[in-house]
């Protein structure tokens, strides 16, 4: 079976927003095996798509800090050797960066990518054999789908289908029988945070409507903040630390989700969980949650949605 390599390394949201393009490619070019080169922390997300044959993890963020160590040099050498030896029919650099173009060039297959005016870094286009201009005015999901359709020669059609499948069962560390809402209260930049008082008001309102609130948290700072919110919300739970694949099952089993500008909000949309994404320092525009009518964006730069506005958006999915 001929194979193709997709280079889409990061970030979490970018990786999730590429999943519908994988669905398209598998449907229109079923004769192709699809491999995906992705940053190791996000590899579990690529593995959620059944059309991905092989996930190739890289650790560019770590390697930059340890470039002179023997272990890093050996890991890079092994990766490049594997890419050179792989018999890919085509490589698609869907990232459009200098670093992703270098990774694409490590293999022997012809490379497709964005045109000079469409790539994030124009220098990346010097490494491509085929270049395609895709408008920046399109949503990121549509841009990914359009680029992939152009590179593999089929017409873009239909609504986006993320195609992911969460693990069949929730991890043993998370067992809850009551209906619940999952709240993504943490994000990488403080200016994107929704006020704790708003989370508490929303959590209490959801609790009064019969939903328990589940709050995932990553590092210690996120867990400390989530604990402050959960302590003030009746019946709220902190989701135990777990991998992205396991967390996807926790999200998939939720009645609904609310989150700030973070990759987990996109994951909820991908899993077809009704989600309201909150923006206070950025515009949702071309990068907001996308899917069907169950993916809703509120707010924008300098705007802060109120708990009442969030509840109003959630009304179709609240218990009677």
N, C-alpha and C positions, 0 to 999 in steps of 0.2 A: 504494500500500500504506500503510495507517495505521501510525503509528510511536509508540513509547513511549520515554521517557527514564528510565533508571535512574541515580540519584545514589548512588554508593557510592565515596567518594573514597580512603579509606585505612583501616587500614594494610595492609601486604602480606598479613598473615594474614587480615584482614577481607575484603580483595578476593578472595582465593582461596576463602574460605568462602562467598562469595556465588555462585560459579560454578554449583553445583547448582541454585540458583533460576533461573538463566538457562536451564539445560537444561529445567527444568520448564516455564517460560514459553513457550519455543520449541515444546515438544511440545503443550501445551494450547491455545496461542493462535498457531498457525502463520501466521495472517493479519497478525500484527504484526511490523514491523521494530523491532529493539532497538538503541537507542543507549545508550552508557554514559559518564557523566561521572566521571572518576577522576583522582587525582593523577598528574602526568606520569611520575614514576619507576615507577609500577605499571601504566601504560598497556599495556606489552607483555604483561602477564598477561591483561588483558581481551581483547586481540587473539588470544590462544590459543584462544578459544572461537569456533567457526565460526558460531554463531547471532548474534553481535554484528555488526551492520551497520557501525556507526561508533563509534569511541572518541574522546571529546572530552577532551583532557588539560587539567587546571588545575594551577596552581602556587601554591596558597594558602600553603604554608609559606615559599616564597620571596617572594611578594608582600607578606606581612606585614612583612618586613624592608626592603622597598624601595617602600613604598606611595606615597611622595611623588615618585618618579621618573616622568618622562614615559613611559618604556618600559613600566613596570608599569601606569600608568593606561591607556595605549593597549591593552595586552593584556587588561585587565579589560573595557574598553569593547567590544572586539571580541568577547569571549566573551559578554557580556550581550546584545549586538546579535544574535549568532547564535542564542542561546536564545530571544529574543523573536520572531525571524522563523521559527523552526522550527515546523512544524505538527504538534505532538505531540498525540495523543489523550489521553494521561495521563502524568504524571510520578510516579515512585515514589521518595520519599526513604527509602532503606534504611539510611541512616547514623543518623538520629535525633538530629542535633546542630543547634544554632542556625545554624552556618555552612553546613551542608548544606541546611537548610531555606531559607536565603536564596538559595542557588544554584537550588534547585527553584522558588522563587517568581519567579525572573527570567524564566521562560518564561510562556506564556499558558495552558498546559494545567492542568486540575484536578490537585491534588496528593493523593496517598495517602501514609500513613506510619503509624508506630506511635502507639498511644494514649498518654495522659499517663503512665500507670504503666509503659509498656513502652519509651518512648524514653529514650535516654541523657540527654538534656536536655529536661525537660518543656516549656520555652519553645518548642522547635521545633514542638510540636504546634499552636501558634497559627496556623501558616502552612498547615495541611493542610485540605483539603476533606473528606477521609475519614480516619478514624482506626481503627486495629485494635489490640486488646489481644492481645499474644502473651507467653506466660509466660517469665519469666527463667530458669525451671528447665530449659528446653530447651537442647540444645546449639546453639551459634551457627549451625551449618549448618541445623538444623531450624528455628530462629527465622526465618532468612532465607527459607527455603522456605515457611514458614507465612504470613509477612507477604505474600509475593508472590502466593501462592495466594488469600489473602483479597482482596487489592487487585484481582486480575484475574478473580475469580469462578470458580475451579475447585477441586476437592478435591485435597488433598495425598495423593499415593500413591507407592508404590514406594520403593526405596532411593535415596540420593543418588547422582547421576551428575554428576561435574564437567564432563564433556564436552570437555575440552581436548585439543588436538593440538599436540605439540611440532613444531618444524621438522623437515623430512625428514632432514636430515643434520647431523652435528656440525660446528662451525666448524673451519676449517683449523688453528687454533691448538691444537686438542684432538683428537689422533688416538691412540687406544690400543686395541690388539686384545685384550689380556688381560681377563678378567672383573674387575670392580672394584666396590668399595663407596664410596659418597660420604659423607663425614663433614662435617656442618655444625657446626663447632666454635665459631663466633662468634655473638654476639647483642648487642643494643644496650645491655644492662645487665649489668655485671660480676657481680652477684649471681646471674644466671641461668647463668653459665658452669659447665661440668663441669670438674673438675680435669684439668690437663694430664697428670698421671701416669696418670689413668684412660684418657684418649684414647690414650696411648702403649701401655698394656697391651692395650687393645682392638685397636688397630691391629696390634700384633705378633701377636695371636691370629688376626686375620683374615688377615694375611699368611701365617701358618703353615698356614692352611686354603686357600691358593691364591688369595686375593683381594688385588689391589692396592688401596691406599687413595687416594682423590682428595679433596683438601681445598680447597673454594672459599674465597676470602677477598676482602673488599671493600677497606677502607681500609688504611693502612700498619700500624696497630696489629694489625689482624686478620691481615694477611699475616705480620707478625713472629711472632705466636703460632703460626700455622699452620706456619710454617717450623721452629719449635722442635720441634713435634710430628712433622712429616714427617721431620726429620733423624734422629729416634730410631726410626722405623718402616721396616723394609726395603721398598724398592720404592715408597714413598709418593710421590705427585705433588701439587704445588700446581696447582690449576686456574687457567689464565691469566685475566686480567681479561676479562670479556665481558658483554654485555647479558643481561637476564633471559630473553629468548626463546631465545638461544643456550644459556644455562645450563640451560634446561628440557630441551634435547636431551641434554646431558651427564647430567642426572639420570635422564631416561627410559631411557638405555642402561645404567644401573647395575644390578647384581644386587640391591643393597639399599642402604638409607640409614639413617644414625643421626644425630640432630641434637638440639641443645638447643631451648629455647623460642624459635623463630624462624620467620619466614614461609617459609623454604626447606623446613623440615620439612613444612609444610602443602602446599607445592608437590609434594613427593615423593608425598604421599598422593593428591593430585589426579591425578598421572600414573600411579597404580596401581603405584608402586614400593614393595615392602615397606619400611616405615619404623618405627623405634623412636624416639620422642621422649622426651627426658630433661628432667625437671622437678626443680629443686632449691630454687627460691625462690617458685614459684607453683603453684597447683593446676591440673591439666589440665582437670578438670571440664567446664564448658561450652565451653571453648576449646581442648581438646586436639586432636591430629590425629584426623581422622574419615574413614571410608570403609568398607571391609570389614574382614575379619579380618587384613589385611596392615598395618593402621595400629594401632600399639600405643603406649600411653602408660605411662611408668614414672616413679615418684617423686612428689614433691609438695613443698609448703612444708616446709622443714626436713629433707627427705629427700634422699638422694643415692644413686642406683642404683650398684651396683658393676659393674665390667666383666664379672664372671661372670654377673650378672643380665641384662645386655644380651645376652651371648652366648647365654644360655639362651632368651631371647625370639627371637633370630635363627635358632635351630636349624633351623626348616623350610626356610630359604632359603640355608643354608650349603652349599658344595660337599661332596659325599660324601667 
